[in-house]
Amino acid sequence: MSLPNGEDWLLRPVAKGMCGFERLKDGSVDLADIALMNEALDVIAENAAIQQQNPIC
């Protein structure tokens, strides 16, 4: 399930605690910041999936 008009992409960093919603509203983060945070979240998720598939212990 996703929000309309790509809002889930905009709100994903907020939902994950990387920034506050008010920062989106007041413009102190821009689309480049949102993109970078989403890329970082993708990397974290991918690394977690790899680690789960290949546990060290």
Backbone as JSON Lines, residues from 0, in Angstrom:
{"i":0,"aa":"M","n":[0.84,-1.17,0.0],"ca":[0.0,0.0,0.0],"c":[0.89,1.24,0.0]}
{"i":1,"aa":"S","n":[0.48,2.24,-0.72],"ca":[1.27,3.47,-0.75],"c":[0.36,4.69,-0.77]}
{"i":2,"aa":"L","n":[0.93,5.81,-0.44],"ca":[0.19,7.07,-0.45],"c":[0.12,7.61,-1.88]}
{"i":3,"aa":"P","n":[-0.86,8.45,-2.17],"ca":[-0.98,8.99,-3.53],"c":[0.13,9.97,-3.85]}
{"i":4,"aa":"N","n":[0.41,10.11,-5.14],"ca":[1.32,11.14,-5.66],"c":[2.75,11.06,-5.1]}
{"i":5,"aa":"G","n":[3.2,9.87,-4.74],"ca":[4.57,9.72,-4.26],"c":[4.81,10.25,-2.87]}
{"i":6,"aa":"E","n":[3.75,10.53,-2.13],"ca":[3.92,11.08,-0.79],"c":[4.62,10.09,0.15]}
{"i":7,"aa":"D","n":[4.48,8.79,-0.13],"ca":[5.17,7.82,0.71],"c":[6.68,8.0,0.6]}
{"i":8,"aa":"W","n":[7.18,8.34,-0.59],"ca":[8.61,8.6,-0.79],"c":[9.04,9.82,0.02]}
{"i":9,"aa":"L","n":[8.2,10.86,0.02],"ca":[8.53,12.07,0.78],"c":[8.5,11.82,2.28]}
{"i":10,"aa":"L","n":[7.56,11.0,2.74],"ca":[7.37,10.81,4.17],"c":[8.18,9.65,4.75]}
{"i":11,"aa":"R","n":[8.8,8.85,3.91],"ca":[9.57,7.7,4.4],"c":[10.66,8.11,5.39]}
{"i":12,"aa":"P","n":[11.49,9.13,5.1],"ca":[12.49,9.54,6.09],"c":[11.88,10.02,7.41]}
{"i":13,"aa":"V","n":[10.71,10.64,7.32],"ca":[10.01,11.07,8.54],"c":[9.59,9.85,9.34]}
{"i":14,"aa":"A","n":[8.98,8.88,8.66],"ca":[8.5,7.66,9.33],"c":[9.64,6.88,9.97]}
{"i":15,"aa":"K","n":[10.83,6.97,9.39],"ca":[11.99,6.25,9.92],"c":[12.79,7.09,10.91]}
{"i":16,"aa":"G","n":[12.31,8.3,11.22],"ca":[12.96,9.12,12.25],"c":[14.18,9.89,11.78]}
{"i":17,"aa":"M","n":[14.39,9.99,10.48],"ca":[15.57,10.7,9.98],"c":[15.39,12.21,9.99]}
{"i":18,"aa":"C","n":[14.14,12.67,9.93],"ca":[13.85,14.11,10.03],"c":[12.42,14.26,10.5]}
{"i":19,"aa":"G","n":[12.11,15.43,10.98],"ca":[10.76,15.7,11.44],"c":[9.87,16.23,10.32]}
{"i":20,"aa":"F","n":[8.59,15.97,10.43],"ca":[7.63,16.43,9.43],"c":[7.67,17.94,9.27]}
{"i":21,"aa":"E","n":[7.9,18.63,10.38],"ca":[7.94,20.1,10.32],"c":[9.07,20.59,9.43]}
{"i":22,"aa":"R","n":[10.15,19.83,9.33],"ca":[11.26,20.21,8.44],"c":[10.85,20.13,6.98]}
{"i":23,"aa":"L","n":[9.98,19.18,6.65],"ca":[9.43,19.13,5.29],"c":[8.55,20.35,5.04]}
{"i":24,"aa":"K","n":[7.74,20.66,6.02],"ca":[6.79,21.75,5.87],"c":[7.48,23.11,5.79]}
{"i":25,"aa":"D","n":[8.55,23.31,6.57],"ca":[9.18,24.64,6.58],"c":[10.27,24.79,5.52]}
{"i":26,"aa":"G","n":[10.52,23.72,4.77],"ca":[11.48,23.79,3.67],"c":[12.93,23.69,4.07]}
{"i":27,"aa":"S","n":[13.21,23.32,5.32],"ca":[14.61,23.21,5.74],"c":[15.28,21.95,5.19]}
{"i":28,"aa":"V","n":[14.5,21.03,4.62],"ca":[15.06,19.94,3.83],"c":[14.48,20.06,2.43]}
{"i":29,"aa":"D","n":[15.29,19.75,1.42],"ca":[14.81,19.85,0.05],"c":[14.74,18.46,-0.58]}
{"i":30,"aa":"L","n":[14.36,18.41,-1.84],"ca":[14.2,17.11,-2.5],"c":[15.51,16.33,-2.58]}
{"i":31,"aa":"A","n":[16.63,17.04,-2.71],"ca":[17.93,16.34,-2.72],"c":[18.18,15.67,-1.37]}
{"i":32,"aa":"D","n":[17.82,16.35,-0.29],"ca":[17.96,15.75,1.05],"c":[17.07,14.52,1.19]}
{"i":33,"aa":"I","n":[15.83,14.65,0.73],"ca":[14.88,13.53,0.79],"c":[15.41,12.35,-0.02]}
{"i":34,"aa":"A","n":[15.94,12.63,-1.2],"ca":[16.48,11.57,-2.06],"c":[17.65,10.87,-1.37]}
{"i":35,"aa":"L","n":[18.55,11.64,-0.78],"ca":[19.7,11.05,-0.09],"c":[19.25,10.18,1.08]}
{"i":36,"aa":"M","n":[18.29,10.67,1.86],"ca":[17.8,9.88,2.99],"c":[17.14,8.6,2.51]}
{"i":37,"aa":"N","n":[16.37,8.67,1.42],"ca":[15.74,7.47,0.87],"c":[16.77,6.49,0.35]}
{"i":38,"aa":"E","n":[17.82,6.98,-0.28],"ca":[18.9,6.1,-0.74],"c":[19.57,5.41,0.44]}
{"i":39,"aa":"A","n":[19.81,6.16,1.51],"ca":[20.42,5.57,2.71],"c":[19.5,4.5,3.3]}
{"i":40,"aa":"L","n":[18.22,4.77,3.34],"ca":[17.27,3.78,3.85],"c":[17.24,2.53,2.97]}
{"i":41,"aa":"D","n":[17.36,2.7,1.66],"ca":[17.42,1.55,0.75],"c":[18.67,0.71,1.02]}
{"i":42,"aa":"V","n":[19.8,1.36,1.24],"ca":[21.06,0.65,1.53],"c":[20.93,-0.12,2.84]}
{"i":43,"aa":"I","n":[20.38,0.51,3.85],"ca":[20.19,-0.15,5.15],"c":[19.3,-1.38,4.98]}
{"i":44,"aa":"A","n":[18.19,-1.23,4.25],"ca":[17.27,-2.35,4.05],"c":[17.93,-3.48,3.26]}
{"i":45,"aa":"E","n":[18.68,-3.11,2.22],"ca":[19.35,-4.13,1.42],"c":[20.41,-4.87,2.23]}
{"i":46,"aa":"N","n":[21.19,-4.14,3.01],"ca":[22.2,-4.78,3.85],"c":[21.57,-5.7,4.89]}
{"i":47,"aa":"A","n":[20.45,-5.29,5.47],"ca":[19.75,-6.13,6.44],"c":[19.25,-7.41,5.78]}
{"i":48,"aa":"A","n":[18.73,-7.31,4.56],"ca":[18.25,-8.49,3.84],"c":[19.4,-9.44,3.53]}
{"i":49,"aa":"I","n":[20.53,-8.89,3.11],"ca":[21.71,-9.72,2.82],"c":[22.19,-10.41,4.09]}
{"i":50,"aa":"Q","n":[22.24,-9.67,5.18],"ca":[22.69,-10.24,6.45],"c":[21.74,-11.34,6.91]}
{"i":51,"aa":"Q","n":[20.45,-11.15,6.7],"ca":[19.47,-12.15,7.1],"c":[19.62,-13.43,6.26]}
{"i":52,"aa":"Q","n":[19.96,-13.28,4.99],"ca":[20.14,-14.43,4.11],"c":[21.45,-15.16,4.4]}
{"i":53,"aa":"N","n":[22.45,-14.43,4.87],"ca":[23.78,-14.98,5.11],"c":[24.24,-14.66,6.53]}
{"i":54,"aa":"P","n":[23.61,-15.25,7.54],"ca":[24.02,-14.93,8.91],"c":[25.46,-15.36,9.17]}
{"i":55,"aa":"I","n":[26.14,-14.56,9.95],"ca":[27.54,-14.83,10.28],"c":[27.66,-16.02,11.22]}
{"i":56,"aa":"C","n":[26.76,-16.13,12.15],"ca":[26.83,-17.22,13.14],"c":[25.95,-18.36,12.77]}
